[in-house]
Amino acid sequence: MYEPIRTKSVHSVPDAELPRRTREEELDIRLAGHLTALLTVTDELRALTPSAELDDAAHRLAAHAARLSGGVRPLRAAPTSAPSEQAHLASLHQRAHMLADYALALATTRDDTEAAELAAERARSHAARQPAAA
């Protein structure tokens, strides 16, 4: 009654060997992405509230992201010239804290002690600058 299917399914795996990444390579890529995102927020904070601590953190974040990306330095966007309102600064610190937590989780997963220490340091720094929850 029914004719058998004679063509390969679109859901079948192709015969050619596809390039595959190892779990470690995937974790490196994800960690580099989170560190680069944290670097972007740090650059934004540096533009609004310049400090030596943020300059040092940005330099270290860029170095770690480059190390994880095979020596390719992360692209850095020019910070916006938004007014330094307290609410805006608080939201930037909150975002940076969240990104540092993500980076810490990934660094811990891949046993990268240096990146984990940097992420934990940044998380503590940004948590201290967030306003207390009401």
C-alpha positions, 0 to 999 in steps of 0.5 A: 500500500505504501511505497518505501522511502528511497531517499535519505532523510534530511535528518540523517547525519551526513557521511562527511566528517564534520569538524568537531570541538572538544568539550574543553574547546567549547568551554574555552569559547564560552568563557572567552565570550563571557570575559569579553562581555564583562570587559565591555561592561568594564570599559563602559564603567571606566568611561563613566567612573575612571579608576585604576582598579577598573583599568587594571581589571580591563587589562587582565580581562583582555589578556585572559580573553585573548589567551582563551581565544588563541591569542586573538585580542577581543574587540573593544567597543567605544563606550557610550557617553551616557550620563553617570546617573546612579541608576545607570551605574547600578545597572552596569554593576549589576550586569557586570556582577552577573557576567562575572558569576557566569565566567566564574562558573565556567572557569570552575568547570574547566579548572582554570584557576587564574580565570576563576580568581579574576572572575571571583574578584570582579564579582566581589567588586561589583557586588560591593558597588551595587545598592542594597536591595530594598 
